[in-house]
Amino acid sequence: MDHPDPTPRTPFWLAGEPAHGDAPLAVHHPYDGRLVGQTSYATPDQVEQAVAAAHRVAPQAAALPAYRRATALDHISARLAKRADEIARLITAENGKPIKWARVEVARAVSTFRWAAEEARRFSGDLQRLDTDPAAAGRMAVVRRVPRGPVLGISPFNFPLNLVAHKVAPAIAVGAPIIVKPAPATPLTALLLGELIAEVTEPADPAAAPGSGSGTGLPAGMVSVLPVPNDRAGDLVADPRLPVVSFTGSGPVGALIRRSVPDKHVTLELGGNAAAVICEDWTGDEELTQAAQRIATFANYQAGQSCIAVQRVYVHEWLYDGFLPRLVAAVQALRAGDPADDATDVGPLINEDAAMRVESWVDEAVTAGATIEVGGRRDGATYPPTVLTGVPAGAKVLTEEVFGPVLVVDRVENDEAGFAAVNDSAYGLQAGVFTHNLQTAFTAHRVLQVGGVIVGDVPSYRADQMPYGGVKGSGVGREGVRSAMDDYTDPRVMVLTGLDL
């Protein structure tokens, strides 16, 4: 007698339709290794079908009226909200993120699609009077933005829903087809999102479903969500039918993409080495305690697996001795353990190899003279929240992106030295500046070589509608709904002549 598979394969979404490939892809819980789900990799032929469909539908997608794009985005936002708990638990299961933070991620994705719906309704372009010179009397320019073409969106494992949302929502908002390649470690959440997008996708053959094809949804072929092995991703990147590549992930891979397709429009949200500066005016006991708690939380909130997790802290020298014990106490108060437990603050890293790498970097720093103030003992894929002091220059935990729950603390003689220390990095994503002084805030904003300066808080703050991205090794271009919409489009000018202005 045949027995049903207790863990059925989740379909991926090829041009809006469910599909399965030949090669299985199993997903295991980072915390205890149990199987949480399985899907399959798209075959080369299926990838070709998705790319051809995106290319074919691009003119139709670009011509979609605003109400259809916005209505689809509103629907996706509402469905995410309705299934929020289910989706949060799936994120925790495949990513290891504590459930409290998975719920935050779902809420952010709900907002991301809502913002995109609002932006789709007001994405209207600009008027420019040209009669500023006598020779242009009676002329007016209409500047609208049009999709560059289909988008390839490559997303990482650390935010398996919201970073996919940041690829998909702006594409739908501007009318650009998109193919999403989720991280092989965490495909299931992206595939669930693909299921919700399919609810607002017109069937490829309207005759196949009575009442379909009414022109109220997204055209078939506009969105595909395809698990693809990393070693085959280069074929997608190189495909000339995908003129836009939006990649979030590691710096070396991003650099390779940029070099390999110099004629494409490439946006890269890469690594960080986020720093916070405790400035000389941040002096009160309550202020130091509050800064310590915020830094402790956001150095460890995704087990450090966030490109804007706090990794370095520079403290004014006469505040250092009062701040460090508060920080250590705040880190010690964090609870590590089963990410499904509502009380857990810090879960495992994505796998044991990642935890072993973090362990080796900390051991290297300690061998070179650093001191472990708290933490430092790995347990499988879990690495405890760790604070290091006395880290020598050149140590990996100081110069590279740890992408783990490790925090380096150092003293500086003044604010200017703190800002210089922040800039002494190959990365430049965001920085936090704890100050009440308006002039200090503006100075930091002027001199810090980063994409964003967060005043009065950690560098880990991000609003999903704001421009988000970095400089130097942290990438090019900006995420954030409207910023991504600009990246996915080109301005197109129409000049009207002979007007009575």
C-alpha positions in Angstrom: 0.0 0.0 0.0 1.4 3.4 -0.9 1.8 5.9 1.9 1.5 9.7 1.3 4.6 11.7 1.8 4.3 13.2 5.3 6.1 16.3 4.1 4.7 17.2 0.7 6.7 19.3 -1.7 5.8 23.0 -1.8 5.4 24.2 -5.4 7.3 27.1 -6.7 5.6 29.7 -8.9 6.4 29.8 -12.6 4.7 32.7 -14.3 2.0 32.7 -11.7 1.3 29.0 -11.9 2.4 26.3 -9.4 5.2 24.0 -10.6 7.7 21.4 -9.4 11.2 20.7 -10.6 13.2 17.5 -10.7 15.8 18.1 -8.0 14.5 18.2 -4.4 15.3 21.0 -1.9 14.9 20.1 1.7 14.7 22.9 4.4 15.9 22.1 7.9 15.3 24.1 11.1 18.6 25.8 12.1 17.9 25.2 15.8 17.4 21.5 15.9 18.0 20.3 12.4 14.5 18.8 11.9 12.9 18.9 8.5 10.4 21.7 8.2 9.5 21.5 4.5 10.7 20.7 1.1 10.4 22.1 -2.4 12.4 21.6 -5.6 14.8 23.5 -7.8 13.5 24.8 -11.1 15.0 23.0 -14.1 16.9 25.0 -16.7 13.9 24.6 -19.0 11.5 26.0 -16.4 13.8 29.0 -15.8 13.8 29.6 -19.5 10.0 29.5 -19.5 9.9 32.1 -16.7 12.3 34.4 -18.4 10.5 34.1 -21.7 7.2 34.8 -20.0 8.6 37.9 -18.3 10.1 39.2 -21.5 6.9 38.5 -23.4 4.5 40.2 -20.9 6.7 43.3 -20.3 4.8 45.6 -22.6 1.5 44.6 -21.1 2.8 44.9 -17.6 4.1 48.4 -18.3 0.7 49.5 -19.7 -1.2 48.3 -16.6 -3.4 51.1 -15.2 -2.4 52.3 -11.7 -5.6 51.0 -10.1 -4.8 47.4 -11.1 -1.2 47.6 -9.8 -2.4 49.2 -6.6 -5.3 46.8 -6.1 -3.0 43.8 -6.5 -0.6 45.3 -3.9 -3.4 46.1 -1.5 -4.6 42.5 -1.8 -1.2 41.0 -1.1 -0.7 43.3 1.9 -4.1 42.3 3.4 -3.5 38.6 2.8 -0.1 38.8 4.5 -1.8 40.5 7.5 -4.5 37.8 7.6 -1.9 35.0 7.6 0.6 36.8 9.8 1.0 34.2 12.5 1.3 31.3 10.1 4.0 33.2 8.1 5.9 34.2 11.2 6.1 30.6 12.3 7.3 29.6 8.9 10.1 32.2 9.0 11.2 31.0 12.4 11.1 27.4 11.3 13.3 27.8 8.2 15.5 30.8 9.3 15.8 30.2 13.1 14.7 33.8 13.8 13.0 34.2 17.2 9.3 34.3 16.8 9.1 37.8 18.2 11.3 39.1 15.5 9.6 37.0 12.8 6.3 38.7 13.7 8.0 42.1 13.3 9.3 41.0 9.8 5.8 40.0 8.7 4.4 43.4 9.9 7.0 45.2 8.0 6.2 43.2 4.8 2.5 44.1 5.2 3.6 47.8 5.3 6.0 47.4 2.4 3.2 46.2 0.1 0.8 48.9 1.4 3.4 51.6 0.8 3.9 50.2 -2.7 0.2 50.4 -3.4 0.1 54.0 -2.3 3.2 54.8 -4.4 1.6 53.1 -7.5 -1.3 55.5 -7.2 0.8 58.6 -7.2 3.7 57.5 -9.5 2.7 60.2 -12.0 5.8 62.0 -13.2 6.7 65.7 -13.3 5.9 68.8 -15.3 8.7 71.2 -16.2 8.2 74.6 -17.7 10.7 75.2 -20.4 9.9 78.8 -21.2 12.7 80.0 -18.9 14.5 81.0 -22.1 12.9 83.0 -24.9 13.7 80.3 -27.4 11.5 77.8 -25.5 8.4 79.9 -25.1 5.3 77.8 -25.2 7.1 74.6 -24.4 6.4 72.2 -21.5 8.2 69.0 -20.6 6.2 66.0 -19.2 8.7 63.6 -17.5 7.4 60.2 -16.7 9.3 57.1 -15.6 8.9 53.8 -17.6 10.1 50.3 -16.6 13.5 49.4 -17.9 12.2 45.9 -18.4 12.0 42.6 -16.4 13.8 42.5 -13.1 15.9 39.7 -11.6 15.6 39.9 -7.8 18.0 37.8 -5.7 17.3 37.8 -2.0 19.2 36.5 1.1 18.2 34.2 3.9 18.2 36.6 6.8 14.9 38.3 6.0 13.2 35.7 3.8 9.9 37.7 3.6 10.6 41.4 3.8 13.7 41.5 1.6 11.7 39.6 -1.1 8.9 42.1 -0.6 11.4 44.9 -1.3 12.1 43.3 -4.7 8.6 42.4 -5.7 6.4 45.3 -4.4 8.3 48.1 -6.3 8.3 45.9 -9.4 4.5 45.5 -9.3 4.1 49.2 -8.5 5.9 50.3 -11.7 4.6 47.5 -13.9 7.8 45.6 -14.3 7.9 41.8 -14.5 10.1 40.2 -11.9 11.8 36.8 -11.4 12.7 36.2 -7.7 15.5 33.8 -6.8 15.1 33.2 -3.0 18.0 32.0 -0.9 18.3 28.2 -1.0 18.4 28.0 2.8 15.0 29.8 3.1 12.8 29.4 0.1 9.5 28.5 1.8 8.5 31.9 2.9 9.1 33.3 -0.6 7.0 30.5 -2.1 4.2 31.3 0.3 4.4 34.9 -0.9 4.3 33.6 -4.4 1.0 31.8 -3.6 -0.5 35.1 -2.4 0.7 36.9 -5.6 -0.9 34.1 -7.7 -4.2 35.0 -6.2 -4.1 38.3 -8.1 -2.6 36.9 -11.3 -4.7 36.2 -14.3 -4.5 32.7 -15.7 -2.3 32.3 -18.8 -5.4 30.7 -20.5 -8.5 32.6 -19.4 -10.7 29.8 -20.9 -9.2 27.4 -18.4 -11.0 29.1 -15.5 -14.6 30.5 -15.9 -14.8 34.1 -15.1 -11.1 34.6 -15.2 -9.2 36.9 -17.6 -11.4 39.8 -16.6 -8.5 42.3 -16.7 -8.6 42.9 -12.9 -5.3 41.2 -11.9 -1.7 41.0 -12.9 -0.9 39.4 -16.3 0.4 35.9 -16.3 4.2 35.8 -16.4 4.6 39.0 -14.5 5.9 37.3 -11.3 7.9 34.1 -10.9 9.4 32.8 -7.7 12.0 30.1 -8.5 14.4 28.3 -6.3 17.6 28.1 -8.4 20.9 26.6 -7.2 23.5 29.3 -6.6 25.9 27.8 -9.1 23.2 28.4 -11.8 22.3 31.9 -10.8 25.0 33.3 -13.2 22.9 32.3 -16.2 20.0 34.4 -14.9 22.2 37.3 -14.2 23.7 37.2 -17.7 20.4 36.8 -19.5 19.9 40.0 -21.7 16.1 39.7 -21.3 16.5 40.7 -17.6 18.0 44.2 -17.9 17.7 45.0 -14.2 19.4 43.0 -11.4 18.6 43.7 -7.8 20.8 41.7 -5.4 20.9 41.7 -1.6 23.7 39.5 -0.2 27.4 39.2 0.3 29.9 41.7 -1.0 32.1 39.3 -3.1 29.0 37.9 -4.9 27.7 41.5 -5.5 31.1 42.6 -6.9 31.1 39.6 -9.2 27.6 40.4 -10.5 28.6 44.0 -11.1 31.7 43.0 -13.1 29.9 40.4 -15.1 27.1 42.6 -16.4 28.5 46.1 -16.8 25.8 47.0 -19.4 22.9 46.2 -17.0 21.3 48.3 -14.3 22.5 46.7 -11.1 21.5 47.6 -7.6 23.5 46.0 -4.7 22.6 46.0 -1.1 25.6 44.3 0.4 27.3 43.9 3.7 27.9 46.3 6.6 30.0 46.8 9.6 27.6 49.0 11.5 29.0 51.2 14.2 27.5 53.4 17.0 29.1 56.3 18.6 28.3 57.4 22.2 29.0 61.1 22.1 30.3 63.3 24.9 27.0 64.9 25.6 25.2 61.5 26.1 26.0 61.7 29.8 23.0 60.8 32.0 22.6 57.5 33.8 19.3 56.8 32.1 20.7 57.8 28.8 23.7 55.4 29.1 21.4 52.6 30.2 19.0 53.2 27.4 21.9 53.2 24.8 23.3 50.0 26.3 19.9 48.3 26.1 19.3 49.4 22.5 22.8 48.4 21.4 22.6 45.0 23.2 19.3 44.2 21.6 20.2 45.3 18.0 23.6 43.7 18.1 21.9 40.3 18.6 18.3 40.6 17.4 18.7 38.3 14.3 21.6 36.5 16.0 23.6 39.4 14.4 22.6 38.3 10.9 21.6 41.7 9.8 23.8 44.0 7.7 22.9 46.8 10.1 23.2 44.9 13.3 25.5 46.8 15.7 29.1 45.4 15.4 31.3 48.3 16.7 30.7 50.8 19.5 32.9 53.8 20.1 32.4 55.5 23.5 33.8 58.8 24.6 36.6 58.0 27.0 35.1 59.6 30.0 31.8 57.8 29.5 33.4 54.4 28.8 33.7 53.1 32.4 30.1 53.9 33.1 28.8 52.5 29.8 30.6 49.1 29.5 29.1 47.5 32.6 25.7 48.6 31.5 26.2 47.1 28.1 27.5 43.8 29.5 24.5 43.6 31.9 22.1 44.2 29.0 23.7 41.5 26.9 23.7 39.1 29.8 19.9 39.7 30.2 19.2 38.5 26.7 17.7 35.0 26.5 19.1 32.6 23.9 17.3 29.4 23.1 14.4 27.9 21.1 13.3 30.5 18.6 9.7 29.3 18.8 9.6 30.4 22.4 8.1 33.9 22.8 10.7 34.7 25.5 13.7 34.0 23.3 15.7 37.0 22.2 18.5 35.3 20.3 18.2 32.2 18.2 20.7 30.1 16.2 22.7 31.2 13.2 21.5 29.9 9.8 23.6 26.8 10.2 26.5 25.3 12.2 29.1 26.3 9.7 28.1 30.0 10.2 28.5 29.6 13.9 31.8 27.9 13.6 33.1 30.8 11.4 32.0 33.3 14.1 33.7 31.2 16.7 36.9 31.2 14.8 36.9 34.9 14.3 36.4 35.5 18.0 39.1 33.0 18.9 41.5 34.8 16.5 40.8 38.2 18.2 41.3 36.7 21.7 44.6 35.1 20.6 45.7 38.5 19.4 44.9 40.1 22.8 41.1 40.8 22.9 39.1 40.2 26.1 35.7 38.4 26.1 33.5 40.4 28.5 30.5 38.1 28.1 29.7 35.1 25.8 32.1 33.3 23.6 31.1 29.6 23.8 29.4 28.0 20.8 26.7 25.3 21.1 26.0 23.8 17.7 24.5 26.4 15.4 24.0 28.8 18.4 26.6 31.3 19.3 25.9 33.4 22.4 25.8 37.2 22.5 29.4 38.2 22.9 31.1 41.5 23.8 34.8 42.0 23.1 37.1 44.7 24.3 40.8 45.4 23.5 40.4 44.1 20.0 43.6 44.8 18.0 43.6 46.6 14.7 43.2 44.2 11.8 41.2 41.5 13.5 38.3 40.2 11.4 35.7 41.0 14.1 36.7 44.6 13.6 37.3 44.9 9.9 34.9 42.4 8.3 31.2 41.8 8.6 30.8 39.3 11.4 27.1 38.5 10.6 26.8 37.0 14.1 26.1 38.1 17.6 29.5 39.7 18.3 30.0 43.3 19.5 33.4 45.2 19.7 33.6 48.1 22.2 36.4 50.7 22.2 37.0 54.1 23.8 37.7 57.3 21.8 39.0 60.6 23.0 36.3 62.7 21.4 33.4 62.7 19.0 35.7 63.4 16.0 37.8 60.4 16.8 34.6 58.3 17.0 33.5 59.5 13.6 36.9 58.8 12.2 36.8 55.2 13.6 33.4 54.7 12.0 34.8 55.7 8.6 37.9 53.4 9.1 36.0 50.6 7.4 35.6 49.1 4.0 31.8 49.3 4.5 29.4 52.2 4.8 25.8 51.2 5.3 24.4 53.0 8.4 25.8 54.4 11.6 24.1 55.3 14.9 25.1 58.5 16.8 23.9 59.0 20.4 23.8 62.7 20.8 21.3 65.5 21.7 23.5 68.2 20.1 22.0 69.3 16.8 25.3 70.5 15.5 26.9 67.2 16.3 24.1 65.4 14.5 24.7 67.6 11.4 28.4 67.1 11.6 27.9 63.3 11.7 25.6 63.5 8.8 28.2 65.4 6.8 31.4 63.5 7.7 30.2 59.9 8.1 30.8 57.8 5.0 27.6 55.8 5.2 24.2 55.6 3.5 22.3 56.6 6.6 22.9 58.2 10.0 20.5 57.4 12.8 20.7 60.1 15.5 19.8 59.1 19.1 19.6 55.4 18.3 21.3 52.4 16.9 22.3 52.0 13.2 19.8 49.1 12.9 16.8 51.3 12.5 15.1 51.1 9.1 11.8 52.4 7.9 10.7 50.5 4.8 9.7 53.6 2.9 13.0 55.5 3.3 16.0 55.2 0.9 18.2 52.4 2.2 21.6 51.4 1.0 25.3 52.2 1.4 28.5 53.4 0.0 32.0 51.8 -0.4 31.7 48.0 0.0 28.1 48.2 1.1 26.7 48.5 -2.4 25.2 50.8 -5.0 21.6 52.0 -5.5 18.9 52.2 -2.8 16.1 50.0 -1.6 13.0 51.5 0.0 9.8 51.3 -2.1 10.0 54.6 -4.0 13.8 54.4 -4.3 13.6 51.0 -5.8 10.8 52.2 -8.2 13.2 54.8 -9.5 15.9 52.1 -9.9 13.6 49.9 -11.9 12.6 52.7 -14.3 14.0 55.2 -16.7 12.8 58.8 -17.1 11.1 59.5 -20.4 10.6 63.1 -21.6 7.8 64.4 -23.8 8.0 68.0 -24.9 4.8 69.8 -25.7 5.1 72.7 -28.1 3.0 75.8 -28.9 1.2 76.0 -25.5 -0.3 79.2 -24.2 1.4 79.0 -20.8 
